[in-house]
Amino acid sequence: MTEDSRAAQSAQPAQPSGSTYPVSADRPAAQDGDRTVFLLAHTGRPAAVRSAELVVQGLLRCGIGVRVLAEEAADLPLPDRVQTVSAKPDAAEGCELLVVLGGDGTLLRGAEFARASGVPMLGVNLGRVGFLAEAERDDLDKVVDRVVSRAYEVEERMTLDVIVRNAGYNAHSPGSGHIVHADWALNEVSVEKAARERMLEVVIEVDGRPVSSFGGDGVVCASPTGSTAYAFSAGGPVVWPEVEALLMVPISAHALFAKPLVTAPDSVLAVEVQPQTPHGVLWADGRRSVELPAGARVEVRRGAVPVRLARLHHASFTDRLVAKFALPVTGWRGAPR
């Protein structure tokens, strides 16, 4: 597939963000031995190693197979019957669930495997905030029980597709500006300055029309899921996952008008790096980066492929927000019934 055809595919509509449905509504339970769970852990943390051991023991005891990455297997006390695979995008192919043990970074790593295979991801938070996680370390027994009984639901989250065009792009010249890079993100795509001593000069655009130009540290383009991550730290709004929208948040902009923007889910956001400015860097979910050529144009749109999250609880996002950020709610008397 060429870069341009991949970009065209990215523009196709995806499933609604935040849609939830039972995982086994019309599917009979598999027999023992037919089920496999992919386990991903932050093996650099002793707590994750111990948690992984407990999850593996619980799943195997119930007749469910376990698959792990070969690079992690050496750091985990695993029985011989645990499958090991190389860290390829399709590593979770054929599994019914991907269980991730770790913090936000590990969960975003798990999202890469989940998206590539279409396997739902269930996160167990061993870090600080863990907005993508559905359970905490103390819930490991409950997690195993829910996995065994398939007592969870699956929710689809909007992703972002991003392409980078070289400096030859011109809106009045169809076909100009070759695509030099393509990527995706669950949380956000950020265009940032590469050198601390100078600002990055950019022009931001929505749906083919310019909005503003300014110098600063960069721009974050986020999904609703990413609204509580980097975009939030940069001053952006919190967006409920059920809201279909794209966010554009300037980072430390030196301008009178550099406010966060919330656009339609099918909008196309663009950040043009001015040719005279120092080189910038494109980051996807803070995990993958590429240096931007001078005068690069970065286009962000709704992703063609969502990430599926397994959910154990029906708690509202409002409750999750209050719990994760430890927000003060003293004095609340409740809505009239």
BELFENZI-V43114 format. One record per run of one state. SS is the DSSP state (hx for helix, st for strand, lp for the rest). FROM is the first residue (numbers start at 1). TO is the last residue. If there is no record, write none. Layout:
((SS,FROM,TO) (SS,FROM,TO))
This chain:
((lp,1,2) (hx,3,10) (lp,11,18) (st,19,22) (lp,23,35) (st,36,41) (lp,42,45) (hx,46,61) (lp,62,64) (st,65,69) (hx,70,73) (lp,74,82) (st,83,85) (lp,86,96) (st,97,102) (lp,103,103) (hx,104,117) (lp,118,120) (st,121,125) (lp,126,134) (st,135,136) (hx,137,149) (lp,150,152) (st,153,157) (lp,158,159) (st,160,165) (lp,166,178) (st,179,185) (lp,186,187) (st,188,193) (lp,194,199) (st,200,206) (lp,207,208) (st,209,216) (lp,217,217) (st,218,222) (lp,223,224) (hx,225,228) (lp,229,229) (hx,230,233) (lp,234,244) (st,245,251) (lp,252,253) (st,254,254) (lp,255,260) (st,261,264) (lp,265,268) (st,269,273) (lp,274,279) (st,280,284) (lp,285,287) (st,288,291) (lp,292,296) (st,297,302) (lp,303,306) (st,307,311) (lp,312,316) (hx,317,324) (lp,325,337))
